[in-house]
Amino acid sequence: MIEAITSRIQIFDYTKLRQWSKLISVTGFTQALIQIVGLVCGIMVIRVLPPSEYALYTLANTMLGTMIVLADGGIATAAMSQGAKVWKESDKLGSVIVAGLRLRKIFAGISLPISLGILLFLLIHHGASWLLAFLILLSIVPTFYMLLHAGILEISPKLQQDIIQLQRIKVVTNIGRFLILSITIFTFPFAVIGLLAVSIPQIWANSRYKKISSKYADLNQEIDPVIQKNILKMVWRLLPEAIYYCLSGQIAIWLISVFGSTNGVAQAGALSRLSIVLGFFSILFANLVAPRFARLPNLSKLLLVRYLQIQLALVVLCTAITGMVWLFSNQILWVLGGHYKGLNTELVLMVVGSCLNLLYGASFLLGTYRSWIINPVVFISISVISTITAIFALDVSSLKSIIILNIAVTSIEFLMLSIFNILKILRVNDSDICD
């Protein structure tokens, strides 16, 4: 009997290991291809555009990310949390997706004019003509609306772990962007061209996302008032943190754009583009690890072990990446071009900050996917106090000082979130088992 049980356990473990190895290898390869193409596109834009033009491109890209965060306000996270409870039921999952899409449209209508107004001011502040500024504004609106829907439509395939289909769409989308950039940006080296290259392939991607989402969720469902209420309840708790994230998440760009020079904005943007390498791991995490953690049963010991294992693996990964960047900083800066030579220290510090953002983002997803939301008043208050203290202590017109400020604040935020998640795990009621 004992031998039979042991044999079954060994077979089960081997099967699960083989499944994970296959999933990680396939998705890892395709995600690596996605990130390589994305990195090549980024390097192409950096090397072709002069620093003055690339600074405008950086401001527009940063504001685009801010617009998406504000239009979401935690809706995608709340929808993922609600969807994880009904992921096996097509009709209920469809109601979650439909409610998420509707709420995002409402939030977008509020955030869009505010964000565009701020971007217009920053573009003019850094020397853009009124005509160029308005062209840049017009170029990011299509991309904004395309990305607005993509985040919600990816929820059902992520919960079903149909990751390969998602990866294929992203590969084709990035290759499409690369081809458009290759054809246009060398002839027309302007920020507007680089921004438009994102929106055109995304139109095709959204149609594919909708098709694959329809396999698992009935998107013809009417909006369920109960589901929408549950999503909104979670959103109202996440929204203050989302707004704060818009200000703090890109604090290096915001501070250097206000207090620094146009060249400093270009340098910050160029160095931050290298964090796309870490995007490989953050996307793998969001696609493979976080949804599975969301589906784990409410067993405190199991959740604690998995949480600590995940965090330890990420710390080891980030340490290795930082060490590699430090060793090859000269070679990496050579890739960016002569305009960014000599920024070795800033490069290493930027990677440290990006690694901390990866750890923070992982903790955020692990918690919110299980509906653990830290009190925004406490979180934001401590973060703001830390930021203000660092601003007075450092020279915010210096790129190096601003990156150090970002590292200090993100470290405190990551520590707060980790402690909160562990306390929530320890308080889990083992008798309350999830599906």
N, C-alpha and C positions, 0 to 999 in steps of 0.2 A: 504493500500500500504506500509506504513512504517513498519507495523508489519510483512508483508511478506518479505520485504528486510532484516529486522533484523533477522528473522527466518533463511533466507538463509545464512546470514553471520555467524550466530551461528553454523549452520550445517557445513558450509565450514571450520570454525575454528576448530570445534570438529574433523572433518574428517582428517584435516591436522595434528592435534595434535596426533590423534590415529596412523596415518601413521608414524610420526616421532618417537613416543614411541615404536612402533613395530620394526622399523628399528634399532633404537639405542639399544634396548634390545637384539635383535638377534645378531647384529654385535658386540655389547659390550660383550656379553657372549662368542662368538667364539674368539674375539680378546683377551679377558682375558685368555682363554684357551691357545691361541698361546703364549702369553707373559709368562704365568706360565710355560709352557713346555720349552720355551726359557730360562727363568730364572733358572729353574732346571738344564738344560744343562750347563749353565754358571757356576753355583755353583759347579756342579759336576767336571768341568774342574779345577776350582780354588782350590778345596779341594784335588783333586787327584795329580795334577802336583806340584812338588816342585817349590818354587819361581823362581829359576834360569831358569827352563823350562817354567814356566808360563810367565816370562818376554819375552821370544822369541815368545811365542804364542801371547802375546799382541802386540808386534811389527809387526808381520805378519798380524794380524787382522786389526790393524790401517792402515798399508800400503794397505791392500785389499780395505778398504773404500776409501782411497786416490786414488787408481787406478780406481775405479768405478766412482768417481767424475770427474777425469781428462778425462776418456773415454767418459763421458757424456757431460761435458762442457756446460751444460744448454740445451742439446738436448731434454731430456724428458720434461722439463718445456716448451720449445718452441713448442714441438709437442702437448702438452696438450693445450696450448694457441690456436694453429691453429685448433686442433681437436674440441675445444669448439665452434668454428664458424660453423663447418660442421657436428656436431655430429649426425644429423638426416639422413645424406646421406652416405650410405655404401661405395660407390665408392670413394668419396672424403676423407672420414675418412680412408679408406684403403690406399690411396696415402700418407696420413700423416704418418701412421704407417710404411709403407715400407721405406719412406724417412728417418724416424727416425732411423730405424734399420741399414740402409746403412751408415748413417753418424756416428753412434756409432762404427761400425766396423772400419771405417777409423781412427777415433780418438783413438780407442783402439790400433791399430797398432803403433801409435806414442807414446802413454803414457806407454805401457807395458814395453818395454826395459828400459826406464828411471826409472820407479818405482822399477823394480826388481833390478837394479843396486844400488839404494839407500838402499833398504832393505838388500841386501847382505852386504853392508858396516856396517849397524847397527847391524846385526846379528853377524858378526865377532867381532865387537867392544864390544859386550856383551858376548863374550866367546864361541860362537857356533863354532864347528869344520867346516871345509870346506864341508865335506860330509853332515853334518846335515843342514848346511845353504842351500845347493843346494836341499836337499830333501824338505825343507820348501818352497823354491821357486817353486818347481814343484807341491807341494800340493795345492798352492793357485791359480795356473793358471786355472784349470778346473772350480773352483768356480767363478773366475773372469768372464770367458766367459758365464757361465750360468746366473749369475746375470745381465750381460750386456744386455741380451735380455728381461729379465723379466720386467724391468722397463718400457720398451716401450710397450710390449704386454698387460700390465695392463691398458693402457690409455683408450681404448674403453669401457671396462666394467665399469671403474670408471665413465666415462662420462654418461653412460647409467644407472649408479647406480645399477648395478648387483653385489652388494657387497657380498652377501651371497655366491655366487659361488667362488669369490676370497678368502673369508675367509676359505671355506672348503679346498681349495688347500693348503693354508698356514698351516692349522691345521694338515693335513696329512703329509706335508713336515717336520714340526717341530717334530711330533711324530716319523717319520722315522729317523730324526737326533738323537733323544733321544735313540731310540733302538740301533742304530749303536754305539753310544757312550757307552751305557751300556754294550754292548757285548765286546767292544775293549779296552776302555781306562783304565780299571782296570788291564788288563793283560799287555797292552803296554802304560804306562803313559808318552807319548811323545807328544810334540806340533803338530807334523805332523798328528797324529791320530785325534786330535781335529779339525784340519783344513780340513782334508779329509771328516770328517763326515758331513760337510756342503754341499759339492759338489754333493754327490751321490743322496740324495733326490731331489736336485734342478733340476736334469736332468728330473725326472718325472714331477716336477712342471712346467717346461717350456713347455712340451708337452701339458699340460692341459691349460696353459695360452694361447697358440696358438689356441687351439680348441675353447675356450670361446671368444677370440677376433674375431675369424672368424664369429661368430654369428652376429656381429654388423659392421664389417669392411671387405671389400673385399681385402684380403691380396695378391691376384693375380694381383693387379693393377700395372701398370708401374709407375715409379717415375715421378711425375709431376714437371717439372723444376721450375714452379712458386712457388709451395708449398715448394720445397727444398730451393729455394732462400729465401722465407719468414722465414723458420726455421733458416737458416744460418745467416740471418740478425739479428735475435734475439740472436742467439748463440754467435756471435762476441761481442755483448754487455755483455752477461752473462759470457763468458769465462774468462776474467780477474778476475772477482769475484770468479769464480769456482776455479781457480788456487790459488787465495789468501786464499780461504776457506780451501784448502788442507793443507796450512801452518798454518792457525790460528785455524781451527775447532778442531784440535787435538793438540793444542799448549802445553798442559800439558804433553802429551806423548812425543812429539818431544823434548821439553826442558829437561825433566828429562832423556831421553834416551841419550842426548848428554852431559849434564852437571852433571847429577846425577848418582846414582848407579844402578846396575841391580836389587837390591831389591826395589829401588824406582820405577822402571818401573813396577815391579810386583804389588806394592801397588796401583799405579795409575790405572793400568789395572783392578785390582780387584774391586776398588771403582767405577770405571766407568761402570762396568758391572751392577751395581744396577740401573743405569739410564734406563735399559730395561723396568722398570716399567713405566717410562714416555713415552717410546716408544708406550705403549698401547694407550695413548692419542694422540700422534703425528700421529699414523697410522689411528686412527679413524678420526682425523681432516683431514688428506690428502684424505681419502676415502669418507667422508660424507660432510664435511663443505666446503673445498676449491673448489671442482668441482661445487657445487651449487652456491657459490659466483661468480665463473667464468661465470656462466650462467645468472646471474642477469642482468636486463636491465640497460642501462646507465642513471640512475636517481640518481643524486648526493645525494639527501636527503636520499633515500633508501640505497645507498651504504655506506654512512657515518654512519647511524644508525646501519646497520648490522656489519660494521667493528668495531665500538666501543663496541657493544654488545659482539662480539666474543672475543675481547681483554680483556674486563672486566671479562668475564667468565674464561678465561685462567689465569688471575692474581689471582683470588679467588682460583682456583684449585691449582696453584703452591704454594700459601701461605699455604693452608691446607696440602699439601704433605710435605713441608719443616718442618712444625710444628710436623707432625707425625714422621718424621725421627729423629728430635731432641729429641723427647720424648723416642723413642725406639732405640736409636743409639747402646747401648750395645748389645741388642738382635740381631740387624742386623749384627753387626760385629762378633758375635758368629757364625752366619750362614756361614760367609766367612772362618772361621777357625782361629786357634791360631796364624798363621803367621801375621795376620792383626789386632791383638788386640791393643787397645789404640788409634786407629785413629778416635776418635769420632769427633773432630773438623774438621778434613779433610773430613770426611764423610758428615757432614752437609754442608760444603762449596762446596763439589762436587755436592750435590743435588741442591744447589742454582744455581750453574753454569749450571747444566743440565736444570733447569727450565727456565733460561734465554735463553738457546739455543732453548727450545721449543717455547718460545714467539717470538724469532727472526725467527725461521723456519716458524712459522705460518704467520708472517708478510710478509716474503719472498714469500710464496706460494700465499697468497691473492693478492699480487701485481703482481707477474710475470704471474699468470694465467690470468690476465687481460691485459697483455703486458705492465705493468708499471715497467720500469727498471731504477733503480737509476744510475746516471752517475758513472761508475766504477772508474774513475780517482779521483773524489771527495771522494767516499766511501772508496776506498783502501788507499788513502793518509791519511785521518783522522785516519783510523784503524791502519795503520803502525806507524804513529806518536804516537798514544796512546800505542801501544805495545812496541815500543822502550823506551818510557818514563817509562813504568812500569818495563821493564827489568832492566833498570839502577837503579830504586828505590827499587827493591826487590832482594832477594837472590834466584836466579833461580836454585840453587842446592837443594833447599828445596821444598818438595811436597806441603806443605801448602802455601808457597809464590807463587808458580806457579799456584795453583788453584785460589788464590786471583787475580793474574794477568789476568787469563782467565775471571773471573767475571767482572773485570773492563772493559776489552776490549769489551766483549759481550754486556754489558750494553750500552756502547756508540754506538755500531753497531745497537742494537735494537732501540734505541732512534732515530738515523738517519733514519732508514728505516720506522719507524712509522710516523715521520714527513713528509717524502717524500710521503708515501701512502695517508695520509690525504690531502696533498696539491694537489695530482693528483685527488682525489675524488672531491674536491672543484672546480676543473677546468673542470669537466666532462660536456660535452654538452648534456643536457637532450633531445635534439631533435634527437641525434644519438642513436637510440635504437638498441640493439643487439637482435639476435634471442633467 
